[in-house]
Amino acid sequence: MVVKALQPGFRSRDYGSQSVTGPPRTKPGAVKSKRNLTLGPYLALVMSDQIVHSEIQPFSARAALPWLVSIGVYSLLLTLGPRLLSDPDSYSHIEVGRWIIAHGTLPASDPYSFSMHGAPWITFEWLSEIIYAGAYALAGWPGVVVLAAAAIALAFGLFTFFLLRELSPTQTLLMVTAAVILLAPHMLARPHVLVLPVMVTWAAALVRCMDRGGPPPYWALPLLIVWANLHGSVVLALGLIGPAGLEALLREKRSEWPRVVLRWLPFTALAVAASCLTPYGPEPLLMPLTTLGLGPALGWIAEWRPQDFSHIGFFELLLLAGIFALSRGVTLPVVRALVVIGLLHFALAQIRNADLLAVLAPLYLAAPLGRKFGGPTGEDAAGSSRGLNLAALGVLIVASAATLVRDIRPAPVITPQAAIAEANLAKAGPVLNDYSFGGYLIFAGIPSFIDGRGELYGGAFINRYNRALALVDLGDLLKLLDEYNIGATLLAPETPAIAMLDRLPQWQRVYSDGVAVVHKRRDTSPR
C-alpha cells in the first residue's frame, strides 16, 4: 500500500533508511524479513497522524468563513424575501427589461410617463433590467428575490475572502458584520446589488496592487464592461484607479515617477475605453453627475438625503468607533486615509452612499490594520476542502428551492393594486400619482406622472411636484392639476394634498384604504 496521498498540511517523516511511502513488495508466499516487519508500527503511526489531522482541521478558517458568510447572508435575505421587494423601482426595472426583450432594442425616449412622454431618456442599467425581467419570467417574484439575494451573498463572500488575505478571521468577521449592517437598508432588488460583486472584485484587485506594489491588474478590465452595463456608477471604478496610481508614485523615488506613470497610464486609458463599451457609448459615465445635478430636489428623495444624527443609529456608532480607534494610535498611509475620508464624505452627504463606505473602506483598511493588530496565521492560510464546497452548494440549492415555491410579493405600501382596480384608474385619464406608486403604474401599463427616474424629470420638476403635494405652494397644486389635465389622483394617505382635494368642490374621494387614496374630478369629460 502506498501512503503518498496524504491530507494537505501533513508532513511525511523519515524513519531511518526505510521510506514510509509503503513497504517493499514481496512475492506471494514469501516470508517478510525482520527489517520489513518493523515498518508496521511506523506505518500505523503515519496513518494515525493523518487521521488526527483530518479530523481536527478538515478545512481552514479562510476556506470556511467566506462560505459561512455567504450562506448566512443568503439565508437571511431569503427569509426576509419581501424586504428585498420594498422599493417601487423593482417594478419599473422589470417592466423596462420586458420592454427591451419584447422590442429587441433599447429605448431612446420615455415610453412610460405622460408628463415627459417622448422626452430623451436612456436606460443605463439595461443589462440589470434584462436579467431581472428574465428572473421574473422564469420564477416570478421569488425568482427576483433569489437573484438579488444571490448577488448580495456573492458580494459578501468575495468581500470576506479578500479581507482574510490581510486580517485574522475574528477581525474579518467584525468588518463583515459592520458592512452588512451598513448595507442592510439598501439590500433591495435593484440594479445596484447586481454590481456589488463586480465592485468588490475590482476594488480588491486595485488594493492588492497597493498592498504588494504590483503592476496594474489588467485581468480585471473586463469587469468594467459588465459594470458599465449593469449600473450607472462605473465612474466610481475609474476614480479608484487614482489612489492606486498615487500610492505607487509615493512609494518610489522621484527619478522613478516617469516609469510609474507610464505603467499606469495605459491601464487607465484601457479602463476608460472599457467603461465606454455600452450601447450608449460614454454617456452612462455622466449619470452620477446628472443625478447629483438635481440639487435641492434630492432632499425630497429619502435615499439621497444626508445622514440624520437626530437619533443614535449604527452609522453614528461606527463613526464614533472610528474616532476612538484613531485616538488609540491607529495610523493609515496618507493615500488610504484620503480614500476613507472621501468615502465618509459621500456617506455623510447621501444615505445611499453608505453602501460604498461599507464595502470599500474595509478593503483599504485591511492591510494597515493587519500590520497593526496582526494578520492571518499560517493555519488560516491552509487550503480549501471539496467536501466543504459541496456541502455549501447543497445548502444554497435547498434554500433557493424552498424560496422559489413560496408566495412572495412586493410590499403592499408600494402596490396600490386595489385602488387602481376599484377606481378604474386605467380609464380615468392622466393620473397624478404618489412618487412611491410610479413604479407600479409603469408595471401595470398606466402612464405615470412621476416615478424613480430622476434623471428624466430633472430637479425643477421634482421640486415643483413635491412642493405642490406638501402644500408648500398651494396655488401651484391647482395649476398642476389643470396644466396636466389631471383626471384622478393616486396618493399615499399621509399626503397633505389629500386634505385640500377633500375640500375642493370639483374633486371627489372615490376610494381609500391603508395604501392609497383616490380622488376623481366630478366632471371627467375632456377639458
C-alpha positions in Angstrom: 0.0 0.0 0.0 1.3 3.5 -0.9 0.7 6.3 1.6 1.6 9.2 -0.7 -1.9 10.8 -0.9 -1.9 12.4 2.5 -4.1 15.3 3.6 -3.0 18.8 2.9 -0.7 20.1 5.7 0.5 16.6 6.6 4.3 16.3 6.6 5.9 13.0 5.8 8.5 11.7 8.2 11.8 9.9 7.7 12.1 6.7 9.8 15.7 5.6 9.4 16.6 4.4 6.0 13.2 2.9 5.2 10.8 5.1 3.2 7.3 5.5 4.7 5.7 5.6 1.3 4.9 1.9 1.7 6.5 -1.5 2.4 8.6 -3.1 -0.2 6.8 -5.5 -2.4 7.3 -9.3 -1.7 6.5 -12.3 -3.8 3.4 -14.2 -2.9 4.0 -16.6 -0.1 7.4 -15.1 0.7 8.3 -14.6 4.3 8.9 -11.0 5.3 12.3 -10.1 6.8 12.7 -8.8 10.3 13.6 -5.4 8.8 10.3 -5.3 6.8 8.3 -6.3 9.9 9.5 -3.3 11.8 7.8 -1.0 9.3 4.3 -1.8 10.6 4.4 0.4 13.7 5.7 3.4 11.8 3.1 3.0 9.0 0.4 2.8 11.7 1.8 6.0 13.3 1.8 7.8 9.9 -1.8 6.8 9.2 -3.0 7.7 12.7 -1.3 11.1 12.4 -3.1 11.6 9.1 -6.5 10.7 10.6 -6.0 13.0 13.5 -5.1 15.9 11.3 -8.1 15.3 9.0 -10.4 15.1 12.0 -9.2 18.1 13.8 -8.7 20.5 10.9 -10.6 19.3 7.8 -10.5 22.9 6.4 -9.2 26.3 7.3 -10.9 29.4 8.5 -10.0 31.1 5.2 -11.8 28.3 3.3 -14.8 28.1 5.6 -15.6 31.8 6.5 -16.4 33.1 3.0 -18.8 30.2 2.6 -20.4 30.7 6.0 -20.8 34.4 5.4 -22.4 33.8 2.0 -24.7 31.2 3.3 -25.7 33.3 6.3 -26.4 36.4 4.3 -28.2 34.4 1.6 -30.4 32.5 4.0 -31.3 35.7 5.9 -32.3 37.5 2.8 -34.4 34.7 1.6 -36.1 34.5 4.9 -36.8 38.2 4.6 -37.8 37.9 1.0 -40.4 40.6 0.7 -38.0 43.1 2.3 -36.0 43.0 -0.9 -39.1 44.0 -2.8 -39.9 47.1 -0.8 -38.7 49.6 -3.4 -41.0 50.8 -6.2 -38.2 50.8 -8.7 -38.2 47.0 -8.7 -41.5 47.2 -10.6 -40.2 49.6 -13.2 -36.9 47.8 -13.7 -38.6 44.6 -14.6 -41.0 46.4 -16.9 -38.2 48.1 -18.7 -36.4 44.8 -19.1 -39.6 43.3 -20.6 -39.9 46.2 -23.0 -36.3 45.7 -24.2 -36.8 41.9 -24.6 -40.1 42.5 -26.5 -38.8 45.2 -28.8 -35.2 43.9 -29.3 -33.8 47.3 -28.8 -33.1 49.9 -26.1 -35.4 52.9 -25.6 -34.1 56.3 -26.6 -37.1 58.3 -25.3 -39.6 57.9 -22.5 -42.4 55.5 -23.2 -43.9 55.3 -19.7 -45.0 58.7 -18.4 -47.5 61.2 -19.7 -45.7 64.2 -18.2 -42.4 63.5 -20.0 -43.6 61.2 -22.8 -41.2 61.2 -25.7 -38.5 63.1 -23.9 -34.9 61.9 -24.4 -34.1 59.1 -22.0 -31.6 56.3 -21.8 -31.8 53.2 -19.6 -28.2 53.0 -18.5 -29.0 49.9 -16.3 -30.3 47.9 -19.3 -28.4 44.7 -18.6 -29.6 44.5 -15.0 -33.2 45.1 -16.2 -33.0 42.3 -18.7 -31.6 40.0 -16.0 -34.4 40.9 -13.6 -37.0 40.6 -16.3 -35.7 37.1 -17.1 -35.8 36.1 -13.5 -39.3 37.3 -13.2 -40.4 35.5 -16.3 -38.9 32.2 -15.1 -39.9 32.2 -11.5 -42.0 35.3 -10.7 -41.2 37.4 -7.7 -39.5 34.5 -5.8 -37.0 34.4 -8.7 -36.3 38.1 -8.4 -35.6 37.6 -4.7 -33.3 34.7 -5.3 -31.4 36.6 -7.9 -30.9 39.7 -5.7 -30.1 37.7 -2.6 -27.5 35.6 -4.5 -25.8 38.7 -5.8 -25.6 40.2 -2.3 -24.4 36.9 -0.8 -21.7 36.5 -3.5 -20.5 40.1 -2.9 -20.1 39.4 0.8 -18.4 36.0 0.2 -15.9 37.7 -2.0 -15.6 40.6 0.5 -14.8 38.1 3.3 -12.3 36.2 1.1 -10.3 39.4 0.2 -10.3 40.6 3.8 -8.9 37.3 5.0 -5.8 37.8 3.0 -4.7 40.6 5.4 -6.8 40.1 8.6 -7.5 37.3 11.1 -10.9 35.6 10.9 -12.1 37.4 14.0 -11.1 40.8 12.6 -12.6 39.9 9.3 -15.9 38.9 10.9 -16.1 42.2 12.7 -15.6 44.1 9.4 -18.2 42.0 7.6 -20.8 42.4 10.3 -20.3 46.2 10.2 -20.6 46.2 6.4 -23.8 44.0 6.5 -25.5 46.4 8.9 -24.5 49.5 6.9 -25.7 48.0 3.7 -28.9 46.4 5.1 -31.2 49.4 4.3 -30.2 49.2 0.6 -30.4 45.4 0.2 -33.1 45.7 -2.5 -34.0 44.0 -5.8 -32.5 46.8 -7.9 -29.5 47.0 -10.3 -27.0 48.3 -7.7 -27.0 44.9 -5.9 -26.1 43.1 -9.1 -23.0 45.2 -9.5 -21.8 44.6 -5.9 -19.7 41.5 -6.6 -18.1 43.3 -9.5 -17.4 46.4 -7.4 -15.8 44.4 -4.6 -13.6 42.4 -7.0 -12.4 45.5 -8.9 -11.6 47.4 -5.7 -9.8 44.4 -4.2 -7.7 44.0 -7.4 -6.5 47.6 -7.1 -6.0 47.4 -3.3 -3.9 44.2 -3.9 -1.6 46.2 -6.2 -1.3 48.9 -3.5 -0.5 46.3 -0.8 2.1 44.4 -2.8 3.4 47.1 -5.1 2.5 45.1 -8.1 1.6 46.1 -11.7 -1.9 47.3 -12.7 -4.5 44.5 -12.7 -5.1 44.2 -16.5 -7.0 41.0 -15.9 -9.8 43.0 -14.1 -10.5 45.3 -17.1 -13.4 43.2 -18.4 -15.2 43.8 -15.1 -15.7 47.4 -16.2 -17.6 46.4 -19.3 -20.0 44.4 -17.1 -20.2 47.2 -14.5 -20.9 49.9 -17.1 -23.9 48.0 -18.5 -25.3 46.8 -15.1 -25.3 50.2 -13.3 -24.5 53.8 -13.9 -21.8 54.0 -11.2 -18.9 52.8 -13.3 -17.3 56.3 -13.0 -16.5 55.2 -9.4 -14.4 52.4 -10.8 -12.3 54.9 -12.7 -12.0 57.0 -9.7 -10.5 54.2 -7.7 -7.6 53.9 -10.1 -6.3 57.3 -8.9 -5.4 56.2 -5.3 -3.6 53.1 -6.6 -1.5 55.1 -9.0 -0.8 57.8 -6.5 0.4 55.3 -3.9 2.6 53.7 -6.5 4.1 57.1 -7.2 4.7 57.9 -3.5 6.4 54.5 -3.0 9.1 55.3 -5.5 11.8 57.9 -5.7 11.2 61.0 -7.9 13.5 59.6 -10.5 11.2 56.6 -10.9 8.0 58.6 -11.3 8.0 58.7 -15.1 8.3 54.9 -15.1 5.3 54.6 -12.7 3.2 57.0 -14.8 4.0 55.0 -18.0 3.0 51.8 -16.1 -0.4 53.2 -15.0 -1.3 55.4 -18.0 -2.1 52.6 -20.5 -4.1 50.8 -17.8 -6.2 53.9 -17.1 -6.8 54.6 -20.8 -8.0 51.0 -21.3 -10.2 51.3 -18.2 -11.9 54.4 -19.7 -12.3 52.6 -23.0 -13.8 49.6 -21.3 -16.2 51.8 -19.4 -17.5 53.3 -22.7 -18.4 49.9 -24.2 -22.1 50.4 -23.8 -25.0 50.8 -26.3 -24.9 54.5 -25.4 -21.2 54.9 -25.6 -19.7 57.1 -22.8 -23.0 58.7 -21.8 -23.6 56.4 -18.8 -20.4 57.8 -17.3 -22.2 61.1 -16.8 -25.2 59.7 -15.0 -23.9 60.3 -11.4 -23.3 63.9 -12.4 -26.8 64.1 -13.8 -28.3 62.7 -10.6 -26.3 65.0 -8.3 -27.3 67.8 -10.5 -30.9 67.5 -9.3 -29.8 69.8 -6.5 -32.3 70.6 -3.7 -34.7 68.2 -5.3 -32.6 65.3 -3.9 -33.8 66.3 -0.4 -37.3 65.0 -1.3 -35.9 61.5 -2.1 -35.1 59.5 1.1 -32.0 57.7 -0.1 -30.4 60.9 -1.3 -30.8 62.8 1.9 -27.9 63.5 4.2 -27.3 61.3 7.3 -29.7 62.0 10.2 -28.0 62.4 13.5 -31.1 63.5 15.4 -31.2 60.0 16.9 -28.5 57.4 17.6 -28.0 54.9 14.7 -25.5 52.4 13.6 -23.8 54.8 11.3 -23.1 57.2 14.1 -21.8 54.4 16.4 -19.5 53.3 13.6 -18.2 56.8 13.1 -17.6 57.2 16.9 -15.8 53.8 16.9 -13.5 55.1 14.1 -12.7 58.2 16.1 -11.9 56.1 19.1 -9.6 53.9 17.0 -7.7 56.9 15.8 -7.2 58.0 19.4 -5.6 54.7 20.2 -2.8 55.2 17.8 -4.2 53.6 14.6 -2.5 55.3 11.7 -3.1 55.0 7.9 -1.0 55.7 4.9 -1.9 59.1 3.6 -3.5 57.9 0.3 -5.7 55.4 2.1 -6.7 58.0 4.7 -7.8 60.2 1.9 -9.8 57.4 0.3 -11.6 56.6 3.6 -12.2 60.3 4.2 -13.7 60.6 0.7 -16.0 57.6 1.2 -17.0 59.0 4.5 -17.9 62.3 2.9 -20.1 60.6 0.3 -21.8 58.6 3.1 -22.5 61.7 5.1 -23.8 63.6 2.2 -26.2 60.9 1.0 -27.6 58.0 2.9 -27.4 55.8 -0.2 -23.6 56.2 -0.3 -23.2 54.3 3.0 -23.0 51.3 0.7 -19.7 52.5 -0.7 -18.3 53.1 2.8 -19.5 49.6 3.9 -17.8 47.5 1.1 -14.9 49.7 0.0 -13.4 51.3 3.1 -12.6 47.9 4.8 -10.6 46.8 1.8 -8.4 49.8 2.0 -8.1 49.5 5.8 -7.3 45.7 5.9 -3.6 45.7 5.3 -2.7 48.6 7.7 -4.9 47.1 10.4 -3.4 43.7 9.8 0.1 45.1 10.4 -1.1 46.9 13.5 -3.1 44.1 15.2 -1.7 41.0 13.5 -2.9 39.4 10.3 -3.8 35.8 9.3 -1.7 32.9 10.8 -0.2 30.0 8.9 -3.1 27.8 9.9 -5.6 30.3 8.5 -3.8 30.1 5.1 -4.5 26.4 4.6 -6.3 25.1 1.6 -10.0 24.5 1.0 -12.0 21.3 1.1 -14.1 19.8 -1.7 -16.5 18.5 0.9 -17.0 21.9 2.3 -17.7 23.3 -1.2 -20.2 20.6 -2.0 -22.0 21.0 1.4 -22.2 24.8 1.0 -23.5 24.4 -2.6 -26.1 21.9 -1.4 -27.3 24.3 1.3 -27.7 27.1 -1.3 -29.6 24.9 -3.6 -32.0 23.7 -0.9 -32.6 27.3 0.3 -33.2 28.5 -3.2 -35.7 25.8 -4.0 -37.6 26.5 -0.7 -37.8 30.1 -1.7 -39.0 29.5 -5.2 -42.1 27.7 -4.0 -43.1 30.5 -1.6 -45.7 33.2 -2.4 -43.6 36.3 -2.3 -44.8 39.7 -3.4 -43.7 43.3 -3.3 -44.6 45.3 -0.2 -48.3 46.4 -0.2 -47.3 50.0 0.6 -45.9 50.4 -2.9 -48.6 48.3 -4.6 -51.9 50.2 -5.0 -53.4 47.4 -6.9 -56.8 47.5 -5.2 -57.1 51.3 -5.5 -56.4 51.1 -9.2 -58.9 48.3 -9.8 -61.7 49.7 -7.7 -61.4 53.3 -9.0 -60.8 52.1 -12.6 -57.9 54.4 -12.9 -56.8 52.8 -16.2 -59.7 54.7 -17.8 -59.6 57.8 -15.6 -57.3 59.9 -17.8 -54.0 61.3 -16.6 -53.3 60.3 -13.0 -51.3 62.4 -10.6 -49.6 59.7 -8.6 -47.6 59.5 -5.4 -43.8 59.2 -6.1 -43.8 55.7 -4.5 -46.6 54.4 -6.8 -44.8 55.3 -10.1 -43.0 52.0 -10.4 -46.2 50.0 -10.0 -48.1 52.2 -12.6 -45.3 51.5 -15.1 -45.6 47.8 -14.3 -49.4 47.9 -14.7 -49.2 49.7 -18.0 -50.7 53.0 -16.7 -48.8 56.2 -17.7 -47.2 57.8 -14.6 -46.9 61.4 -13.7 -43.6 60.8 -11.9 -41.5 57.8 -10.9 -38.0 57.0 -9.8 -36.2 58.1 -12.9 -35.0 61.4 -11.5 -32.6 61.9 -14.4 -35.6 62.1 -16.8 -37.7 64.6 -14.8 -35.0 66.9 -13.6 -34.6 68.9 -10.4 -37.1 71.7 -11.1 -39.9 69.2 -12.0 -39.3 67.1 -8.9 -39.1 70.1 -6.6 -42.3 71.6 -8.0 -44.2 68.3 -7.7 -43.2 67.8 -4.0 -43.8 71.4 -3.0 -47.3 71.2 -4.5 -48.3 67.9 -2.8 -46.8 69.1 0.5 -49.0 72.3 0.1 -45.9 74.4 0.4 -47.2 76.2 -2.7 -51.0 75.8 -2.6 -51.6 77.8 -5.8 -49.2 75.7 -7.7 -51.1 72.5 -6.8 -54.2 73.9 -8.5 -52.1 74.9 -11.5 -50.5 71.5 -11.7 -53.9 69.8 -11.8 -55.1 72.0 -14.7 -51.8 72.2 -16.6 -51.5 68.4 -17.0 -55.3 67.9 -17.4 -55.3 65.6 -14.4 -58.4 63.3 -14.2 -57.6 61.5 -11.0 -55.1 61.4 -8.2 -53.5 58.4 -6.5 -51.8 59.5 -3.3 -50.5 57.9 -0.1 -52.8 58.5 2.8 -50.4 60.8 4.7 -50.0 63.2 1.7 -51.1 66.8 2.8 -52.7 67.5 -0.6 -55.4 64.9 0.2 -57.0 67.3 2.7 -57.1 70.0 0.1 -58.7 67.7 -2.5 -61.3 66.7 0.0 -62.4 70.4 0.2 -62.3 71.2 -3.5 -65.8 71.1 -4.9 -64.7 69.8 -8.3 -62.9 66.8 -6.7 -64.4 63.7 -5.1 -62.8 61.0 -3.0 -63.8 57.7 -4.6 -61.6 55.2 -2.8 -59.3 54.9 0.2 -57.5 52.2 2.1 -54.3 52.0 4.1 -52.2 52.1 1.0 -53.7 54.8 -1.3 -56.4 57.4 -1.6 -58.1 58.2 -4.9 -59.8 61.4 -6.0 -61.5 62.0 -9.3 -62.8 65.1 -11.0 -66.6 65.3 -10.7 -66.6 66.1 -14.4 -64.2 63.8 -16.1 -65.2 64.8 -19.6 -62.4 66.1 -21.8 -61.4 69.6 -20.8 
